[in-house]
Amino acid sequence: MILFLKFLIAHLLGDFVFQPENWVKDKEKKKIKSVKLYAHIGVHVALLLLLLQFNTRYLGGFFLIIFSHFLIDVAKVYLQKKKNKRIFFFIDQFLHVLMLAVAAYLYNPFTIDFQQILSEKNLLFIASIIFLIFVSSIMIKVIITQWSLEKEEKKEQQSLAKAGKYIGILERLFVFMFVILGKWEGVGFLLAAKSIFRFGDLTEAKDRKLTEYILIGTLLSFGLAILTGLVYSHYGR
């Protein structure tokens, strides 16, 4: 575990701390001909050597990480497009961390207990997350669309695309975590914060229907998250 953490720290520092934004843009523009690409790899080389304290015992893992990092980065700059940058960012990071795990495994073999991973408690947790992210969004939408308001639709057009949807998902996940951790004060704080945030919109609109519409959506969102948290807390012990 210590070896993997050393690999991970070197990776995080190299990819997110010591890689300026202009290096990223240069790599995307010039691809394999980019000097910044090789400078980036050089940074990873230096960080790994320092964290491994120049121990030649880990030479195989060192070369595996550096070589795979170079190949993954090159593949990324050639395959990614402007519209799929976010997807490739996560794929890129997943592959890097996977190779770190492989390199660590070479020296400290470990087993994955799938029976433990797929335990009743973990499956219930996964089901709860799926419900809060996907199912709850559809349920709330089905319930409140009968009161669809023109003012709210116009306001959504002026805001970030799908911002309301993602805010709802995040608030449900936060409420769920607060409930299963027994931190009910966190639920109250989150509800108060959202109320303050929405107060300006409601004051500006001066529309009772809009106020009721937002209140119903908020209470449904919080209610579903609290209920899911209570169910998990009861059956996931």
N, C-alpha and C positions, 0 to 999 in steps of 0.2 A: 504493500500500500504506500509506503514511504517513497519508493522508487517511482511509482505512478504519479504521486503528488509532485515530485521534482520535475518529471516530464511535463505535467500539466501546468505548473507555475512557469516553466520556460516557455511553453506554448502561449499562455495568456499574456505574458510580458511581451513576447515577440510579435504577436498578432494584434494586440490592442493597446499596448503602452508605447512600444518603440517602433511603431509603424505609422508615420505621418499620413494624413489624408492624401497629400500630393503623390506619395509613393503608390498608393492604391490606384489613383487616377492614371499615373504613368504606366502602371502594369496593364491596366485595362486598354490603354491606347496603343502602346508599343508591344504588348504581349511578351513573347519569349525574348524579344530584342531589348526589353526594358532593363536598364542598368539597375533600377530600383528593385527589380525582382531578385537579382543576385545579391543586392545589398540586404534585402529582407531575409534571404536564406542565411547570409553571413551573420546577421543578428541572432538568428536561431542557433547557429553553430556556436557562437560565443556564449550564449545563455546556457545551452546544454552543457558545454564544457565546464563552465563555472559551477553550475549546480551539481554536476557529477564529480566535481573536484578533480577533473582530468584522470579519472579512474579508467584504465584501459580494459577493465573487466566488462564494462558496458559498451565497448566499441561496436559490437554488432547491433545493439539496440539503437545506438547513436546514429549509425549510418542508415538504418531502417527508417528512423524518424525523419532525418534530413532528406533522404532520397524521396520518400513518399510525400513529404510536405511539398517538395519542388514539383513533383508530378501532379499532385492535387491542385496546386495553385495554377499551374500551366493549363491544365484541363479546364479549370474554372474560367479563366480569362478568355478562352476560346469558345466555350460553350454558352456562357451566360449572355443574355440580352437585357436590354433596359427593363423590359416588362417582367422578367423572371429573376431579377437580382436578389430579391428577398429569399426566394426559394433556394437559390444557389448558395447564399450566405449560410443557411442552416445546413445544407448538404455538405458544404465545404468544412464547416466546423465539426459536424458529426464524423466525417471521414478522418479528420485529423485526430480527434479524441480516440476514435476506434484504433488507429495505428499506434497511439500512445499506449493503449491497453494491451495491444498485441506485443509491443516492445517490452512492456513490464512483465507480461506473461512468460516471456522467454527466460526470465531470471527468477520469477516467483510465480510458478504455476498456481492457478486458482480454479475452482469449480463453480459453476453457476447452478444453484439449486432452483430449478424451475418449479418444483412442487411448492417451495416456499414463496416464490414470486407469484405463483397463481393460487395463493391461499384464499380462503373465503373473504378474509378481511381486505386483502388487496383488490380482489375482483369487485367487491362492493364499493371500494374507493374509486376504482376506474369507472364503474357504472354511474356513480354519483357525479363524477366530473363530466362524463358524456351527457348526462341528463341536464346539468347546469349550463353547459356550453351550447348544446344543440337543441335538445328537446324543450327546455324552458323558453328559449327564444321564440320557438314556433308557437308554443302554447300561449305565451303572452301576446304575440302578434295576432293570433286567431281571436283571442278574447277582446282586445282593444280596437281591432279594425272596424268593429261595428260603430265606433264613435270617431272615426277618422275625421280630423279637422284640417281645414284648408290652411289655417295659420300655422299649425304645427308642421304641415308638409312644406310650406314656404320657408319656415325656419330651418328645416332639415336641409333644404336646397342651399341655404346660405352657410351651413356648417360643413365640417369635414365629412367626406364620403363614409357612410356607415358608422360614423362616430358613436351615435346613440346605441347601436347594436353592440359595439365593442365595450362601451362604458357599462352597459347592462351585464355583459358576460363577466367583466372584471369585478364588478360590485358583488355579483352572486358568488364568485369564487372566493373573494375576501370574506364575505359573510359566512360562507360554508366553513372556511378555515377557522374563523373566530369561534364559531359554534362548537366545532369538534375539539378545539383547544380549551373550551370553557371560558373564553375571553369575551363575555357578553358586552362589556364596556366598549369593545372595538366595534360591535354592531351599532351601538348607539352613536359613537363618534362618526362612523361612516354615513349613517342616516342624517345626522346633523350637518355634516360636510356637504352632502348632496343637496339638502334643503337650502343651505346658504347659497350654493352654486346656482340653484334653480330660482332663487328668490328674485334675482335681477330680471330674468326672463319673464316671470309671472307679473312682476310690478310693471314692467314695460308693456306687456300685452294687455293688462287690465281686463282679462277675459276669464269669466268664471268657468266656462266649459273647458278651456285650455288647462286651467288649474286642476280641475277634476280629472281630466284626461291624464295629466302627468302624475297625479297622486295615485290613480288606479294602477298605472304602469309600475310605479315605484313600489307600492305595497305588494303587488303581485310578485315582482322580482325578489324583494326581500323575503316575502312569505315563503316562496318556493325554496329559496336558499336555506332559510332557517329550518323548514320542514325536512329538507334533504339532510342537513347537518344533524338533526335530532335522530333521524332514522339510522344514519351511519353510526352515530354515537351509541345507539342502543344495540344494534345488531353487529357492529364491527368491533366489539370489545374482544 
